[in-house]
């Protein structure tokens, strides 16, 4: 019984998503990119917290040469620069996420419209005798 349910669910999903493979691929790329921006913004927030809480700018695991360019800047300048970078990253991430959500909603409504139109055409083109034989709840 369970096997029939999963096969019928798969067939129903296949009917609903017919002809939208390219759009689904594009949406999956957008969602992956959005997740990547989330990861970047969280890592920047971690480095910002490290700068605010500690006055030592050296990062464990990096050589002195990798952090030597930071010696030219004061702690206040580093905190302000990192704050601006975190703020810009979050603004860009939220704007990008908003665009992804708009695309998802547009995709969902366009699929809904296509399914409704397809069902309506099937219903209107059904022979009258078939309609009379069926119960209205099964239509």
N, CA, C and O atoms as CSV, one atom per row, in Angstrom:
chain,resi,resn,atom,element,x,y,z
A,1,UNK,N,N,0.822,-1.197,0.000
A,1,UNK,CA,C,0.000,0.000,0.000
A,1,UNK,C,C,0.867,1.264,0.000
A,1,UNK,O,O,0.581,2.228,-0.709
A,2,UNK,N,N,1.922,1.238,0.803
A,2,UNK,CA,C,2.805,2.401,0.894
A,2,UNK,C,C,3.491,2.677,-0.440
A,2,UNK,O,O,3.701,3.834,-0.802
A,3,UNK,N,N,3.839,1.622,-1.170
A,3,UNK,CA,C,4.515,1.794,-2.447
A,3,UNK,C,C,3.619,2.512,-3.454
A,3,UNK,O,O,4.096,3.358,-4.210
A,4,UNK,N,N,2.328,2.183,-3.471
A,4,UNK,CA,C,1.394,2.838,-4.380
A,4,UNK,C,C,1.239,4.313,-4.051
A,4,UNK,O,O,1.141,5.149,-4.949
A,5,UNK,N,N,1.218,4.630,-2.766
A,5,UNK,CA,C,1.071,6.021,-2.356
A,5,UNK,C,C,2.283,6.825,-2.808
A,5,UNK,O,O,2.127,7.932,-3.324
A,6,UNK,N,N,3.482,6.291,-2.626
A,6,UNK,CA,C,4.670,7.040,-3.020
A,6,UNK,C,C,4.749,7.186,-4.532
A,6,UNK,O,O,5.173,8.230,-5.028
A,7,UNK,N,N,4.344,6.147,-5.281
A,7,UNK,CA,C,4.358,6.260,-6.736
A,7,UNK,C,C,3.320,7.258,-7.222
A,7,UNK,O,O,3.590,8.036,-8.137
A,8,UNK,N,N,2.136,7.245,-6.619
A,8,UNK,CA,C,1.120,8.205,-7.045
A,8,UNK,C,C,1.526,9.622,-6.652
A,8,UNK,O,O,1.238,10.573,-7.379
A,9,UNK,N,N,2.193,9.771,-5.507
A,9,UNK,CA,C,2.685,11.099,-5.117
A,9,UNK,C,C,3.753,11.576,-6.082
A,9,UNK,O,O,3.791,12.753,-6.441
A,10,UNK,N,N,4.625,10.664,-6.505
A,10,UNK,CA,C,5.664,11.032,-7.463
A,10,UNK,C,C,5.058,11.424,-8.805
A,10,UNK,O,O,5.503,12.382,-9.437
A,11,UNK,N,N,4.045,10.683,-9.237
A,11,UNK,CA,C,3.387,11.019,-10.503
A,11,UNK,C,C,2.685,12.375,-10.410
A,11,UNK,O,O,2.727,13.175,-11.344
A,12,UNK,N,N,2.038,12.618,-9.264
A,12,UNK,CA,C,1.371,13.904,-9.080
A,12,UNK,C,C,2.392,15.042,-9.094
A,12,UNK,O,O,2.145,16.093,-9.686
A,13,UNK,N,N,3.528,14.836,-8.449
A,13,UNK,CA,C,4.581,15.851,-8.447
A,13,UNK,C,C,5.129,16.065,-9.845
A,13,UNK,O,O,5.434,17.193,-10.232
A,14,UNK,N,N,5.253,15.003,-10.592
A,14,UNK,CA,C,5.743,15.104,-11.964
A,14,UNK,C,C,4.763,15.889,-12.839
A,14,UNK,O,O,5.180,16.669,-13.695
A,15,UNK,N,N,3.476,15.685,-12.625
A,15,UNK,CA,C,2.461,16.424,-13.389
A,15,UNK,C,C,2.492,17.900,-13.021
A,15,UNK,O,O,2.385,18.767,-13.889
A,16,UNK,N,N,2.638,18.181,-11.723
A,16,UNK,CA,C,2.637,19.571,-11.266
A,16,UNK,C,C,3.861,20.320,-11.783
A,16,UNK,O,O,3.759,21.485,-12.168
A,17,UNK,N,N,5.001,19.667,-11.794
A,17,UNK,CA,C,6.246,20.345,-12.169
A,17,UNK,C,C,6.621,20.149,-13.630
A,17,UNK,O,O,7.757,20.423,-14.017
A,18,UNK,N,N,5.696,19.687,-14.435
A,18,UNK,CA,C,5.990,19.426,-15.838
A,18,UNK,C,C,6.456,20.698,-16.542
A,18,UNK,O,O,5.801,21.737,-16.467
A,19,UNK,N,N,7.579,20.603,-17.217
A,19,UNK,CA,C,8.081,21.724,-18.002
A,19,UNK,C,C,8.740,22.827,-17.203
A,19,UNK,O,O,8.957,23.916,-17.734
A,20,UNK,N,N,9.064,22.583,-15.944
A,20,UNK,CA,C,9.672,23.650,-15.142
A,20,UNK,C,C,11.047,23.254,-14.608
A,20,UNK,O,O,11.482,23.774,-13.581
A,21,UNK,N,N,11.721,22.359,-15.277
A,21,UNK,CA,C,13.029,21.901,-14.823
A,21,UNK,C,C,14.070,23.006,-14.799
A,21,UNK,O,O,14.862,23.103,-13.861
A,22,UNK,N,N,14.067,23.831,-15.821
A,22,UNK,CA,C,15.033,24.922,-15.886
A,22,UNK,C,C,14.794,25.933,-14.765
A,22,UNK,O,O,15.743,26.425,-14.156
A,23,UNK,N,N,13.535,26.237,-14.498
A,23,UNK,CA,C,13.206,27.182,-13.426
A,23,UNK,C,C,13.594,26.617,-12.061
A,23,UNK,O,O,14.100,27.343,-11.205
A,24,UNK,N,N,13.355,25.319,-11.861
A,24,UNK,CA,C,13.723,24.698,-10.594
A,24,UNK,C,C,15.233,24.692,-10.396
A,24,UNK,O,O,15.715,24.910,-9.284
A,25,UNK,N,N,15.979,24.443,-11.464
A,25,UNK,CA,C,17.438,24.468,-11.374
A,25,UNK,C,C,17.914,25.879,-11.018
A,25,UNK,O,O,18.793,26.045,-10.173
A,26,UNK,N,N,17.340,26.877,-11.656
A,26,UNK,CA,C,17.697,28.263,-11.381
A,26,UNK,C,C,17.371,28.638,-9.933
A,26,UNK,O,O,18.158,29.313,-9.269
A,27,UNK,N,N,16.206,28.199,-9.449
A,27,UNK,CA,C,15.831,28.473,-8.065
A,27,UNK,C,C,16.757,27.775,-7.081
A,27,UNK,O,O,17.088,28.339,-6.038
A,28,UNK,N,N,17.178,26.561,-7.397
A,28,UNK,CA,C,18.101,25.866,-6.494
A,28,UNK,C,C,19.454,26.560,-6.450
A,28,UNK,O,O,20.082,26.613,-5.392
A,29,UNK,N,N,19.916,27.093,-7.578
A,29,UNK,CA,C,21.176,27.855,-7.591
A,29,UNK,C,C,21.019,29.124,-6.755
A,29,UNK,O,O,21.918,29.474,-5.991
A,30,UNK,N,N,19.899,29.809,-6.892
A,30,UNK,CA,C,19.664,31.017,-6.105
A,30,UNK,C,C,19.613,30.720,-4.607
A,30,UNK,O,O,20.159,31.481,-3.807
A,31,UNK,N,N,18.969,29.633,-4.225
A,31,UNK,CA,C,18.894,29.273,-2.809
A,31,UNK,C,C,20.264,28.882,-2.257
A,31,UNK,O,O,20.584,29.199,-1.112
A,32,UNK,N,N,21.063,28.202,-3.056
A,32,UNK,CA,C,22.417,27.849,-2.628
A,32,UNK,C,C,23.272,29.099,-2.458
A,32,UNK,O,O,24.035,29.204,-1.498
A,33,UNK,N,N,23.151,30.035,-3.374
A,33,UNK,CA,C,23.890,31.293,-3.282
A,33,UNK,C,C,23.451,32.094,-2.061
A,33,UNK,O,O,24.276,32.707,-1.384
A,34,UNK,N,N,22.164,32.085,-1.787
A,34,UNK,CA,C,21.655,32.774,-0.606
A,34,UNK,C,C,22.223,32.160,0.668
A,34,UNK,O,O,22.570,32.884,1.602
A,35,UNK,N,N,22.320,30.841,0.715
A,35,UNK,CA,C,22.915,30.171,1.877
A,35,UNK,C,C,24.389,30.524,2.015
A,35,UNK,O,O,24.892,30.669,3.129
A,36,UNK,N,N,25.083,30.662,0.892
A,36,UNK,CA,C,26.497,31.048,0.920
A,36,UNK,C,C,26.655,32.456,1.499
A,36,UNK,O,O,27.568,32.704,2.286
A,37,UNK,N,N,25.768,33.377,1.112
A,37,UNK,CA,C,25.823,34.733,1.673
A,37,UNK,C,C,25.525,34.723,3.172
A,37,UNK,O,O,26.097,35.510,3.926
A,38,UNK,N,N,24.638,33.839,3.600
A,38,UNK,CA,C,24.365,33.694,5.032
A,38,UNK,C,C,25.636,33.265,5.761
A,38,UNK,O,O,25.960,33.792,6.826
A,39,UNK,N,N,26.346,32.313,5.182
A,39,UNK,CA,C,27.587,31.820,5.793
A,39,UNK,C,C,28.631,32.920,5.893
A,39,UNK,O,O,29.303,33.049,6.916
A,40,UNK,N,N,28.772,33.708,4.847
A,40,UNK,CA,C,29.740,34.811,4.858
A,40,UNK,C,C,29.373,35.841,5.913
A,40,UNK,O,O,30.241,36.322,6.640
A,41,UNK,N,N,28.096,36.182,6.001
A,41,UNK,CA,C,27.692,37.207,6.962
A,41,UNK,C,C,27.890,36.730,8.397
A,41,UNK,O,O,28.266,37.524,9.260
A,42,UNK,N,N,27.648,35.460,8.667
A,42,UNK,CA,C,27.860,34.941,10.020
A,42,UNK,C,C,29.351,34.915,10.355
A,42,UNK,O,O,29.734,35.218,11.486
A,43,UNK,N,N,30.194,34.559,9.389
A,43,UNK,CA,C,31.635,34.544,9.663
A,43,UNK,C,C,32.170,35.957,9.881
A,43,UNK,O,O,33.051,36.163,10.715
A,44,UNK,N,N,31.646,36.928,9.140
A,44,UNK,CA,C,32.051,38.314,9.377
A,44,UNK,C,C,31.604,38.807,10.751
A,44,UNK,O,O,32.304,39.581,11.404
A,45,UNK,N,N,30.450,38.354,11.171
A,45,UNK,CA,C,29.967,38.729,12.495
A,45,UNK,C,C,30.873,38.151,13.585
A,45,UNK,O,O,31.099,38.789,14.613
A,46,UNK,N,N,31.391,36.939,13.354
A,46,UNK,CA,C,32.322,36.337,14.307
A,46,UNK,C,C,33.624,37.118,14.400
A,46,UNK,O,O,34.136,37.340,15.497
A,47,UNK,N,N,34.168,37.540,13.257
A,47,UNK,CA,C,35.410,38.320,13.288
A,47,UNK,C,C,35.178,39.694,13.909
A,47,UNK,O,O,36.055,40.227,14.587
A,48,UNK,N,N,34.001,40.265,13.677
A,48,UNK,CA,C,33.674,41.548,14.294
A,48,UNK,C,C,33.617,41.408,15.809
A,48,UNK,O,O,34.134,42.258,16.533
A,49,UNK,N,N,32.997,40.350,16.285
A,49,UNK,CA,C,32.915,40.110,17.725
A,49,UNK,C,C,34.303,39.918,18.319
A,49,UNK,O,O,34.582,40.401,19.417
A,50,UNK,N,N,35.176,39.214,17.598
A,50,UNK,CA,C,36.545,39.022,18.060
A,50,UNK,C,C,37.264,40.360,18.186
A,50,UNK,O,O,37.991,40.585,19.153
A,51,UNK,N,N,37.065,41.244,17.219
A,51,UNK,CA,C,37.718,42.552,17.272
A,51,UNK,C,C,37.193,43.407,18.426
A,51,UNK,O,O,37.964,44.105,19.084
A,52,UNK,N,N,35.895,43.353,18.668
A,52,UNK,CA,C,35.302,44.191,19.708
A,52,UNK,C,C,35.697,43.696,21.098
A,52,UNK,O,O,36.002,44.493,21.985
A,53,UNK,N,N,35.690,42.398,21.276
A,53,UNK,CA,C,35.937,41.855,22.612
A,53,UNK,C,C,37.411,41.801,22.997
A,53,UNK,O,O,37.740,41.857,24.182
A,54,UNK,N,N,38.282,41.696,22.036
A,54,UNK,CA,C,39.714,41.623,22.347
A,54,UNK,C,C,40.438,42.760,21.653
A,54,UNK,O,O,40.086,43.153,20.541
A,55,UNK,N,N,41.441,43.277,22.315
A,55,UNK,CA,C,42.237,44.332,21.688
A,55,UNK,C,C,43.393,43.743,20.898
A,55,UNK,O,O,44.062,44.457,20.151
A,56,UNK,N,N,43.631,42.455,21.056
A,56,UNK,CA,C,44.689,41.780,20.310
A,56,UNK,C,C,44.134,41.382,18.945
A,56,UNK,O,O,43.140,40.660,18.862
A,57,UNK,N,N,44.769,41.849,17.885
A,57,UNK,CA,C,44.271,41.640,16.546
A,57,UNK,C,C,44.822,40.368,15.923
A,57,UNK,O,O,44.350,39.964,14.860
A,58,UNK,N,N,45.802,39.722,16.544
A,58,UNK,CA,C,46.411,38.536,15.962
A,58,UNK,C,C,45.425,37.379,15.968
A,58,UNK,O,O,44.754,37.107,16.964
A,59,UNK,N,N,45.360,36.714,14.835
A,59,UNK,CA,C,44.457,35.584,14.671
A,59,UNK,C,C,45.257,34.313,14.886
A,59,UNK,O,O,46.292,34.131,14.245
A,60,UNK,N,N,44.811,33.422,15.773
A,60,UNK,CA,C,45.545,32.181,15.999
A,60,UNK,C,C,45.597,31.330,14.736
A,60,UNK,O,O,44.604,31.208,14.018
A,61,UNK,N,N,46.744,30.754,14.475
A,61,UNK,CA,C,46.911,29.899,13.307
A,61,UNK,C,C,47.454,30.628,12.099
A,61,UNK,O,O,47.884,29.977,11.147
A,62,UNK,N,N,47.456,31.955,12.092
A,62,UNK,CA,C,48.011,32.716,10.981
A,62,UNK,C,C,49.383,33.240,11.367
A,62,UNK,O,O,49.635,33.574,12.524
A,63,UNK,N,N,50.248,33.305,10.398
A,63,UNK,CA,C,51.582,33.818,10.676
A,63,UNK,C,C,51.534,35.325,10.888
A,63,UNK,O,O,50.524,35.970,10.609
A,64,UNK,N,N,52.624,35.871,11.379
A,64,UNK,CA,C,52.702,37.314,11.628
A,64,UNK,C,C,52.610,38.078,10.318
A,64,UNK,O,O,52.068,39.183,10.286
A,65,UNK,N,N,53.135,37.506,9.229
A,65,UNK,CA,C,53.089,38.179,7.932
A,65,UNK,C,C,51.652,38.354,7.422
A,65,UNK,O,O,51.344,39.331,6.739
A,66,UNK,N,N,50.785,37.406,7.758
A,66,UNK,CA,C,49.401,37.483,7.280
A,66,UNK,C,C,48.627,38.600,7.974
A,66,UNK,O,O,47.700,39.157,7.386
A,67,UNK,N,N,48.984,38.934,9.200
A,67,UNK,CA,C,48.274,39.985,9.928
A,67,UNK,C,C,49.105,41.264,10.069
A,67,UNK,O,O,48.704,42.185,10.781
A,68,UNK,N,N,50.244,41.327,9.403
A,68,UNK,CA,C,51.105,42.502,9.549
A,68,UNK,C,C,50.483,43.767,8.954
A,68,UNK,O,O,50.781,44.867,9.420
A,69,UNK,N,N,49.639,43.639,7.949
A,69,UNK,CA,C,49.016,44.830,7.367
A,69,UNK,C,C,48.026,45.467,8.336
A,69,UNK,O,O,47.688,46.640,8.176
A,70,UNK,N,N,47.553,44.726,9.337
A,70,UNK,CA,C,46.619,45.270,10.310
A,70,UNK,C,C,47.301,46.185,11.319
A,70,UNK,O,O,46.636,46.960,12.007
A,71,UNK,N,N,48.610,46.098,11.408
A,71,UNK,CA,C,49.348,46.909,12.386
A,71,UNK,C,C,49.302,48.399,12.046
A,71,UNK,O,O,49.507,49.241,12.920
A,72,UNK,N,N,49.037,48.724,10.791
A,72,UNK,CA,C,48.991,50.124,10.367
A,72,UNK,C,C,47.717,50.834,10.826
A,72,UNK,O,O,47.655,52.064,10.807
A,73,UNK,N,N,46.713,50.079,11.234
A,73,UNK,CA,C,45.424,50.661,11.599
A,73,UNK,C,C,45.196,50.547,13.104
A,73,UNK,O,O,45.637,49.601,13.756
A,74,UNK,N,N,44.497,51.536,13.623
A,74,UNK,CA,C,44.159,51.476,15.041
A,74,UNK,C,C,42.971,50.534,15.239
A,74,UNK,O,O,42.287,50.167,14.283
A,75,UNK,N,N,42.743,50.157,16.476
A,75,UNK,CA,C,41.642,49.246,16.778
A,75,UNK,C,C,40.296,49.881,16.423
A,75,UNK,O,O,39.382,49.193,15.967
A,76,UNK,N,N,40.179,51.183,16.632
A,76,UNK,CA,C,38.932,51.881,16.296
A,76,UNK,C,C,38.660,51.822,14.799
A,76,UNK,O,O,37.526,51.593,14.381
A,77,UNK,N,N,39.703,52.030,13.988
A,77,UNK,CA,C,39.521,51.970,12.535
A,77,UNK,C,C,39.154,50.548,12.091
A,77,UNK,O,O,38.315,50.367,11.209
A,78,UNK,N,N,39.782,49.547,12.704
A,78,UNK,CA,C,39.447,48.172,12.348
A,78,UNK,C,C,38.010,47.828,12.720
A,78,UNK,O,O,37.309,47.159,11.960
A,79,UNK,N,N,37.579,48.279,13.875
A,79,UNK,CA,C,36.205,48.002,14.303
A,79,UNK,C,C,35.211,48.717,13.401
A,79,UNK,O,O,34.201,48.130,13.013
A,80,UNK,N,N,35.478,49.981,13.059
A,80,UNK,CA,C,34.580,50.723,12.169
A,80,UNK,C,C,34.544,50.112,10.766
A,80,UNK,O,O,33.480,50.000,10.158
A,81,UNK,N,N,35.703,49.723,10.263
A,81,UNK,CA,C,35.749,49.098,8.933
A,81,UNK,C,C,35.020,47.768,8.895
A,81,UNK,O,O,34.285,47.475,7.953
A,82,UNK,N,N,35.231,46.967,9.930
A,82,UNK,CA,C,34.533,45.681,9.993
A,82,UNK,C,C,33.043,45.881,10.194
A,82,UNK,O,O,32.235,45.126,9.653
A,83,UNK,N,N,32.668,46.908,10.978
A,83,UNK,CA,C,31.238,47.216,11.166
A,83,UNK,C,C,30.588,47.573,9.840
A,83,UNK,O,O,29.495,47.098,9.531
A,84,UNK,N,N,31.257,48.407,9.057
A,84,UNK,CA,C,30.715,48.794,7.755
A,84,UNK,C,C,30.609,47.583,6.826
A,84,UNK,O,O,29.630,47.446,6.093
A,85,UNK,N,N,31.613,46.709,6.857
A,85,UNK,CA,C,31.589,45.510,6.020
A,85,UNK,C,C,30.458,44.569,6.429
A,85,UNK,O,O,29.773,44.010,5.573
A,86,UNK,N,N,30.263,44.395,7.732
A,86,UNK,CA,C,29.176,43.547,8.223
A,86,UNK,C,C,27.830,44.143,7.829
A,86,UNK,O,O,26.936,43.420,7.388
A,87,UNK,N,N,27.681,45.458,7.984
A,87,UNK,CA,C,26.424,46.119,7.635
A,87,UNK,C,C,26.123,45.984,6.148
A,87,UNK,O,O,24.999,45.652,5.772
A,88,UNK,N,N,27.117,46.239,5.298
A,88,UNK,CA,C,26.914,46.106,3.858
A,88,UNK,C,C,26.606,44.667,3.463
A,88,UNK,O,O,25.777,44.423,2.587
A,89,UNK,N,N,27.262,43.732,4.100
A,89,UNK,CA,C,27.006,42.321,3.803
A,89,UNK,C,C,25.580,41.939,4.175
A,89,UNK,O,O,24.906,41.252,3.407
A,90,UNK,N,N,25.115,42.369,5.329
A,90,UNK,CA,C,23.750,42.050,5.739
A,90,UNK,C,C,22.712,42.741,4.856
A,90,UNK,O,O,21.670,42.155,4.562
A,91,UNK,N,N,22.975,43.954,4.436
A,91,UNK,CA,C,22.045,44.637,3.527
A,91,UNK,C,C,21.969,43.892,2.195
A,91,UNK,O,O,20.880,43.646,1.675
A,92,UNK,N,N,23.131,43.536,1.646
A,92,UNK,CA,C,23.160,42.810,0.378
A,92,UNK,C,C,22.508,41.437,0.519
A,92,UNK,O,O,21.756,41.020,-0.362
A,93,UNK,N,N,22.785,40.733,1.611
A,93,UNK,CA,C,22.223,39.408,1.842
A,93,UNK,C,C,20.702,39.475,1.947
A,93,UNK,O,O,19.997,38.647,1.372
A,94,UNK,N,N,20.205,40.460,2.680
A,94,UNK,CA,C,18.760,40.582,2.828
A,94,UNK,C,C,18.079,40.968,1.519
A,94,UNK,O,O,16.992,40.474,1.219
A,95,UNK,N,N,18.704,41.839,0.741
A,95,UNK,CA,C,18.158,42.201,-0.563
A,95,UNK,C,C,18.131,40.977,-1.474
A,95,UNK,O,O,17.136,40.730,-2.155
A,96,UNK,N,N,19.215,40.218,-1.487
A,96,UNK,CA,C,19.289,39.015,-2.319
A,96,UNK,C,C,18.246,37.989,-1.870
A,96,UNK,O,O,17.594,37.361,-2.704
A,97,UNK,N,N,18.090,37.821,-0.564
A,97,UNK,CA,C,17.091,36.877,-0.040
A,97,UNK,C,C,15.677,37.316,-0.417
A,97,UNK,O,O,14.824,36.481,-0.715
A,98,UNK,N,N,15.432,38.612,-0.403
A,98,UNK,CA,C,14.128,39.128,-0.806
A,98,UNK,C,C,13.856,38.811,-2.277
A,98,UNK,O,O,12.744,38.421,-2.633
A,99,UNK,N,N,14.858,38.976,-3.122
A,99,UNK,CA,C,14.689,38.664,-4.544
A,99,UNK,C,C,14.437,37.172,-4.754
A,99,UNK,O,O,13.637,36.790,-5.608
A,100,UNK,N,N,15.119,36.329,-3.976
A,100,UNK,CA,C,14.905,34.882,-4.081
A,100,UNK,C,C,13.482,34.537,-3.665
A,100,UNK,O,O,12.825,33.729,-4.321
A,101,UNK,N,N,13.001,35.138,-2.588
A,101,UNK,CA,C,11.632,34.875,-2.142
A,101,UNK,C,C,10.606,35.336,-3.175
A,101,UNK,O,O,9.593,34.668,-3.383
A,102,UNK,N,N,10.863,36.471,-3.823
A,102,UNK,CA,C,9.958,36.948,-4.870
A,102,UNK,C,C,9.917,35.957,-6.031
A,102,UNK,O,O,8.852,35.689,-6.588
A,103,UNK,N,N,11.083,35.414,-6.394
A,103,UNK,CA,C,11.135,34.425,-7.477
A,103,UNK,C,C,10.388,33.149,-7.101
A,103,UNK,O,O,9.686,32.568,-7.928
A,104,UNK,N,N,10.543,32.715,-5.849
A,104,UNK,CA,C,9.842,31.520,-5.399
A,104,UNK,C,C,8.327,31.714,-5.419
A,104,UNK,O,O,7.586,30.825,-5.838
A,105,UNK,N,N,7.880,32.866,-4.971
A,105,UNK,CA,C,6.449,33.150,-4.972
A,105,UNK,C,C,5.931,33.238,-6.401
A,105,UNK,O,O,4.860,32.712,-6.705
A,106,UNK,N,N,6.671,33.890,-7.269
A,106,UNK,CA,C,6.271,34.004,-8.667
A,106,UNK,C,C,6.192,32.617,-9.317
A,106,UNK,O,O,5.251,32.326,-10.056
A,107,UNK,N,N,7.180,31.773,-9.039
A,107,UNK,CA,C,7.176,30.417,-9.581
A,107,UNK,C,C,5.965,29.632,-9.074
A,107,UNK,O,O,5.297,28.944,-9.846
A,108,UNK,N,N,5.690,29.739,-7.784
A,108,UNK,CA,C,4.559,29.002,-7.199
A,108,UNK,C,C,3.234,29.449,-7.798
A,108,UNK,O,O,2.397,28.617,-8.148
A,109,UNK,N,N,3.040,30.755,-7.917
A,109,UNK,CA,C,1.782,31.248,-8.471
A,109,UNK,C,C,1.640,30.925,-9.954
A,109,UNK,O,O,0.532,30.666,-10.423
A,110,UNK,N,N,2.738,30.938,-10.696
A,110,UNK,CA,C,2.637,30.599,-12.118
A,110,UNK,C,C,2.302,29.119,-12.293
A,110,UNK,O,O,1.524,28.762,-13.178
A,111,UNK,N,N,2.882,28.255,-11.456
A,111,UNK,CA,C,2.538,26.832,-11.519
A,111,UNK,C,C,1.075,26.624,-11.126
A,111,UNK,O,O,0.375,25.822,-11.745
A,112,UNK,N,N,0.615,27.333,-10.114
A,112,UNK,CA,C,-0.775,27.223,-9.675
A,112,UNK,C,C,-1.715,27.648,-10.808
A,112,UNK,O,O,-2.720,26.988,-11.071
A,113,UNK,N,N,-1.379,28.748,-11.469
A,113,UNK,CA,C,-2.211,29.233,-12.569
A,113,UNK,C,C,-2.266,28.215,-13.702
A,113,UNK,O,O,-3.336,27.964,-14.257
A,114,UNK,N,N,-1.122,27.627,-14.051
A,114,UNK,CA,C,-1.100,26.638,-15.128
A,114,UNK,C,C,-1.919,25.403,-14.784
A,114,UNK,O,O,-2.616,24.862,-15.642
A,115,UNK,N,N,-1.839,24.955,-13.537
A,115,UNK,CA,C,-2.599,23.778,-13.121
A,115,UNK,C,C,-4.097,24.072,-13.138
A,115,UNK,O,O,-4.889,23.246,-13.592
A,116,UNK,N,N,-4.482,25.241,-12.648
A,116,UNK,CA,C,-5.905,25.613,-12.642
A,116,UNK,C,C,-6.438,25.706,-14.064
A,116,UNK,O,O,-7.532,25.217,-14.348
A,117,UNK,N,N,-5.682,26.327,-14.955
A,117,UNK,CA,C,-6.128,26.442,-16.352
A,117,UNK,C,C,-6.237,25.076,-17.014
A,117,UNK,O,O,-7.176,24.822,-17.770
A,118,UNK,N,N,-5.289,24.205,-16.736
A,118,UNK,CA,C,-5.314,22.866,-17.316
A,118,UNK,C,C,-6.534,22.082,-16.817
A,118,UNK,O,O,-7.212,21.415,-17.598
A,119,UNK,N,N,-6.805,22.168,-15.515
A,119,UNK,CA,C,-7.978,21.471,-14.970
A,119,UNK,C,C,-9.277,22.052,-15.498
A,119,UNK,O,O,-10.221,21.318,-15.789
A,120,UNK,N,N,-9.323,23.363,-15.621
A,120,UNK,CA,C,-10.531,24.006,-16.132
A,120,UNK,C,C,-10.792,23.603,-17.581
A,120,UNK,O,O,-11.935,23.340,-17.955
A,121,UNK,N,N,-9.748,23.554,-18.391
A,121,UNK,CA,C,-9.919,23.127,-19.793
A,121,UNK,C,C,-10.369,21.681,-19.877
A,121,UNK,O,O,-11.219,21.341,-20.700
A,122,UNK,N,N,-9.802,20.817,-19.026
A,122,UNK,CA,C,-10.235,19.418,-19.026
A,122,UNK,C,C,-11.699,19.297,-18.616
A,122,UNK,O,O,-12.454,18.516,-19.195
A,123,UNK,N,N,-12.083,20.063,-17.631
A,123,UNK,CA,C,-13.471,20.029,-17.167
A,123,UNK,C,C,-14.426,20.556,-18.240
A,123,UNK,O,O,-15.498,19.989,-18.450
A,124,UNK,N,N,-14.045,21.619,-18.907
A,124,UNK,CA,C,-14.921,22.197,-19.933
A,124,UNK,C,C,-15.008,21.323,-21.179
A,124,UNK,O,O,-16.028,21.332,-21.868
A,125,UNK,N,N,-13.963,20.579,-21.473
A,125,UNK,CA,C,-13.968,19.733,-22.670
A,125,UNK,C,C,-14.503,18.332,-22.402
A,125,UNK,O,O,-14.566,17.512,-23.319
A,126,UNK,N,N,-14.887,18.046,-21.167
A,126,UNK,CA,C,-15.422,16.730,-20.831
A,126,UNK,C,C,-16.829,16.592,-21.429
A,126,UNK,O,O,-17.617,17.534,-21.354
A,127,UNK,N,N,-17.151,15.454,-22.012
A,127,UNK,CA,C,-18.496,15.257,-22.575
A,127,UNK,C,C,-19.567,15.352,-21.493
A,127,UNK,O,O,-19.354,14.990,-20.336
A,128,UNK,N,N,-20.718,15.851,-21.913
A,128,UNK,CA,C,-21.797,16.080,-20.961
A,128,UNK,C,C,-22.291,14.778,-20.335
A,128,UNK,O,O,-22.649,14.765,-19.157
A,129,UNK,N,N,-22.318,13.715,-21.074
A,129,UNK,CA,C,-22.790,12.428,-20.555
A,129,UNK,C,C,-21.880,11.948,-19.420
A,129,UNK,O,O,-22.355,11.370,-18.442
A,130,UNK,N,N,-20.620,12.181,-19.548
A,130,UNK,CA,C,-19.685,11.787,-18.493
A,130,UNK,C,C,-19.922,12.622,-17.239
A,130,UNK,O,O,-19.817,12.121,-16.120
A,131,UNK,N,N,-20.239,13.886,-17.434
A,131,UNK,CA,C,-20.514,14.753,-16.294
A,131,UNK,C,C,-21.783,14.320,-15.562
A,131,UNK,O,O,-21.840,14.383,-14.334
A,132,UNK,N,N,-22.781,13.890,-16.291
A,132,UNK,CA,C,-24.020,13.454,-15.668
A,132,UNK,C,C,-23.862,12.182,-14.887
A,132,UNK,O,O,-24.528,11.994,-13.869
A,133,UNK,N,N,-22.988,11.295,-15.342
A,133,UNK,CA,C,-22.788,10.019,-14.662
A,133,UNK,C,C,-22.010,10.181,-13.353
A,133,UNK,O,O,-22.172,9.387,-12.426
A,134,UNK,N,N,-21.181,11.197,-13.287
A,134,UNK,CA,C,-20.343,11.384,-12.101
A,134,UNK,C,C,-21.055,12.194,-11.047
A,134,UNK,O,O,-21.942,12.996,-11.341
A,135,UNK,N,N,-20.658,11.975,-9.842
A,135,UNK,CA,C,-21.117,12.773,-8.724
A,135,UNK,C,C,-20.338,14.095,-8.753
A,135,UNK,O,O,-19.165,14.115,-9.125
A,136,UNK,N,N,-20.976,15.172,-8.370
A,136,UNK,CA,C,-20.287,16.462,-8.438
A,136,UNK,C,C,-19.099,16.540,-7.481
A,136,UNK,O,O,-18.174,17.315,-7.720
A,137,UNK,N,N,-19.105,15.761,-6.415
A,137,UNK,CA,C,-17.965,15.800,-5.486
A,137,UNK,C,C,-16.743,15.124,-6.086
A,137,UNK,O,O,-15.621,15.428,-5.680
A,138,UNK,N,N,-16.921,14.224,-7.032
A,138,UNK,CA,C,-15.770,13.562,-7.640
A,138,UNK,C,C,-15.149,14.364,-8.754
A,138,UNK,O,O,-14.043,14.054,-9.198
A,139,UNK,N,N,-15.835,15.388,-9.214
A,139,UNK,CA,C,-15.303,16.224,-10.278
A,139,UNK,C,C,-14.241,17.118,-9.703
A,139,UNK,O,O,-13.648,17.917,-10.428
